[in-house]
């Protein structure tokens, strides 16, 4: 009976189509954010600790720290960290910079794209996270424009684009860091893997015995991100429920209208004296 009335057909298609789109969007968002924390901290940023010192460490101090902590840390890599502003289609975005010359960084930060492992960038080039590349409109081989301060801007060649789900990252060598920022890289941070199961006891030991200003345990960060993602579940479930309820209302009203009209038509026929044989 719906096909007898063009307006009702259009209303049904638009109503049910809109409800279906909302349902697909709700489930799609849920599936997209469900595993962000585990994908980021289990598959990309795989280190257990990010240790920060009050003062940068020279080569001798780095070697001393690695020797003193070899019983509690299976490996550690000193890095220079900073932030920079990258020009994108959405305006300037803050990017976390990680610079190191230690080849072991590849075992703590897994740079890959579509299952293919990527090499750490060479001098004069940088590796950037996927979303940063997308909103900046650059690909491998292009230059990305960054702002070091209010007066200095630099163009950096992109040698690799890697998958990343939390924050924007840019990886570079110490030589590239010095060229970009105008100062040598200072190694005030350490990325490390634990040699024992109790991560928090290792963190406490590093804080108490090795002069660390701060120790971030990756599992704690992962849990916070996961909890934040779970808080969006309620919003998603509301969208799904409302879309389902709206679809039910549309179908119920259309069915009720059609049934009511058929009843009236049958009643009119009976009034005219026509009955089933």
C-alpha positions in Angstrom: 0.0 0.0 0.0 2.9 2.3 0.5 3.6 2.3 -3.2 0.2 3.8 -3.8 1.3 7.1 -2.3 4.6 8.6 -3.5 4.9 10.9 -0.5 4.6 8.0 2.0 7.2 6.1 0.0 9.7 8.9 0.1 9.0 9.5 3.8 9.6 5.8 4.5 12.8 5.6 2.5 14.2 8.8 4.1 13.1 7.9 7.6 14.4 4.3 7.6 17.5 5.3 5.6 18.4 8.0 8.2 17.8 5.6 11.1 20.0 2.9 9.5 22.7 5.5 8.9 22.7 6.5 12.5 22.9 2.8 13.6 25.8 2.1 11.3 27.5 5.3 12.5 27.1 4.3 16.1 28.4 0.8 15.7 31.2 2.2 13.4 32.4 4.7 16.0 32.3 2.0 18.7 34.4 -0.3 16.7 36.8 2.5 15.7 37.6 3.6 19.2 37.4 0.3 21.1 41.0 -0.7 20.6 42.8 2.6 20.3 44.6 2.2 23.6 45.9 -1.3 23.0 46.8 -0.5 19.3 48.8 2.5 20.4 50.6 1.2 23.5 50.9 -2.5 22.6 51.8 -2.3 18.9 53.4 1.2 18.4 54.8 2.7 21.6 55.9 -0.6 23.1 58.2 0.7 25.9 57.2 0.2 29.5 58.6 3.5 31.0 59.2 7.0 30.0 61.8 8.4 32.4 62.5 12.2 32.7 65.5 13.7 34.5 66.0 17.2 35.8 69.2 17.6 33.9 70.4 16.3 30.5 72.7 13.3 30.5 76.0 13.2 28.6 77.4 10.1 27.0 79.2 9.0 30.2 76.2 9.5 32.4 74.0 7.6 29.9 76.3 4.6 30.0 76.5 4.8 33.8 72.7 4.8 34.0 72.3 1.9 31.6 74.9 -0.1 33.5 73.4 0.6 36.9 69.9 -0.4 35.8 70.7 -3.4 33.7 69.1 -5.7 36.4 65.7 -3.9 36.3 65.7 -2.6 32.7 66.1 -5.0 29.8 66.9 -2.1 27.5 66.9 1.7 27.6 67.3 4.4 25.0 68.1 8.0 25.8 66.0 10.5 23.7 65.7 14.2 23.3 62.1 15.4 23.5 60.5 18.6 22.5 57.4 20.0 20.9 56.9 21.9 17.7 54.1 23.4 15.7 53.3 22.0 12.3 51.3 23.8 9.7 48.2 21.9 8.6 44.9 22.5 6.8 43.4 22.8 10.3 45.9 25.4 11.5 49.0 24.9 13.5 49.1 21.6 15.5 51.3 20.7 18.4 53.6 17.8 17.6 55.7 15.8 20.0 59.3 15.5 18.8 61.5 12.5 19.6 65.2 12.6 18.6 67.8 9.9 19.2 70.8 8.3 17.5 70.4 5.0 19.3 69.4 2.3 16.7 67.6 0.3 19.6 64.8 2.9 19.4 63.2 0.7 16.7 62.5 -2.0 19.4 60.7 0.5 21.6 58.8 2.5 19.0 57.5 0.3 16.2 57.2 2.4 13.1 55.0 0.5 10.6 52.4 1.2 8.0 50.0 -1.4 6.5 52.0 -4.1 8.2 55.3 -2.9 6.7 58.1 -2.0 9.1 59.7 1.4 8.4 63.3 2.5 8.8 64.2 5.3 11.2 64.7 8.6 9.3 68.1 9.6 8.2 69.8 13.0 8.8 67.8 15.8 7.2 64.5 13.9 7.1 61.8 13.1 9.6 59.1 10.4 10.2 55.7 11.7 11.1 52.5 10.1 12.3 49.7 9.2 9.8 47.1 11.7 10.9 49.6 14.6 11.0 50.5 13.7 7.4 46.9 13.6 6.4 45.8 17.0 7.9 49.1 18.6 6.7 48.5 17.3 3.2 51.9 15.7 2.8 53.2 12.3 1.7 56.6 10.6 1.7 59.1 12.8 -0.2 57.2 16.0 0.5 58.2 18.8 2.9 56.3 19.6 6.0 56.4 23.2 7.3 57.0 23.6 11.0 57.2 26.6 13.3 60.0 26.5 15.8 59.1 29.8 17.4 57.3 33.0 16.5 60.0 34.1 14.1 61.5 30.9 12.7 59.9 28.4 10.3 61.6 25.3 8.8 60.6 22.9 6.0 61.5 19.2 6.8 61.5 16.4 4.3 59.2 13.5 5.2 60.9 10.1 4.7 58.3 7.9 6.4 54.7 8.0 7.6 53.8 5.6 10.4 50.6 4.5 12.0 49.7 6.3 15.2 46.4 6.8 17.2 47.2 9.1 20.1 48.8 12.6 19.7 51.0 13.7 16.8 54.6 12.5 16.6 57.7 13.5 14.7 60.9 11.3 14.9 64.3 12.6 13.8 68.0 12.2 14.3 70.1 14.4 16.6 71.6 16.1 13.5 68.2 17.0 12.2 67.1 18.2 15.7 70.1 20.5 15.8 69.4 21.9 12.3 65.7 22.4 13.2 66.0 23.9 16.7 69.4 25.5 16.3 70.7 23.8 19.5 72.3 20.3 20.1 70.0 17.6 21.2 70.0 17.2 25.0 69.1 13.7 26.3 67.0 14.3 29.4 64.5 11.4 28.8 64.8 7.6 28.6 62.5 5.1 27.0 62.9 1.7 28.6 61.6 -1.9 28.9 61.3 -3.6 32.3 63.3 -6.7 33.1 60.9 -7.8 35.8 57.1 -8.1 36.0 56.4 -5.5 38.7 56.5 -2.3 36.7 55.6 0.0 39.6 58.4 -1.3 41.8 60.9 -0.7 39.0 59.5 2.9 38.6 59.9 3.5 42.3 63.5 2.2 42.2 64.3 4.5 39.3 62.8 7.5 41.1 64.5 6.7 44.5 67.9 5.4 43.4 68.7 7.0 40.0 67.5 10.6 40.4 64.6 10.6 38.0 62.3 13.5 38.2 59.4 11.6 36.8 58.6 8.0 35.6 55.6 7.4 33.5 54.4 3.8 33.3 52.9 3.0 29.9 50.3 0.6 31.3 48.9 3.4 33.4 48.7 5.8 30.4 47.0 3.0 28.4 44.5 2.5 31.2 43.6 6.2 31.3 43.2 6.4 27.5 41.1 3.2 27.6 38.9 4.6 30.4 38.4 7.8 28.4 37.3 5.8 25.3 34.9 3.8 27.4 33.3 7.0 28.7 32.1 7.5 25.1 30.3 4.2 25.1 27.3 5.8 26.8 27.0 8.4 24.1 27.3 5.8 21.4 24.6 3.6 23.0 22.3 6.6 23.3 22.7 7.2 19.5 22.1 3.5 18.7 19.0 3.4 21.0 17.5 6.6 19.6 18.1 5.5 16.0 16.4 2.2 16.7 13.5 3.9 18.5 13.1 6.3 15.7 13.0 3.5 13.1 10.3 1.7 15.1 8.2 4.9 15.3 8.5 5.5 11.6 7.5 1.9 10.8 4.7 1.9 13.4 3.2 5.1 12.1 3.3 4.1 8.5 1.8 0.7 9.2 -0.9 2.1 11.5 -1.9 4.7 8.8 -2.1 2.0 6.1 -4.1 -0.4 8.3 -6.5 2.4 9.4 -7.1 3.4 5.8 -7.7 -0.2 4.7 -10.3 -0.6 7.5 -12.1 2.5 6.4 -12.1 1.3 2.8 -13.5 -2.1 3.8 -16.1 -0.3 6.0 -17.1 1.9 3.0 -17.5 -1.1 0.8 -19.8 -2.8 3.4 -21.9 0.3 3.7 -22.5 0.1 -0.1 -23.7 -3.4 0.4 -20.8 -5.5 -0.8 -19.9 -8.5 1.4 -17.6 -11.5 1.0 -19.5 -14.4 -0.5 
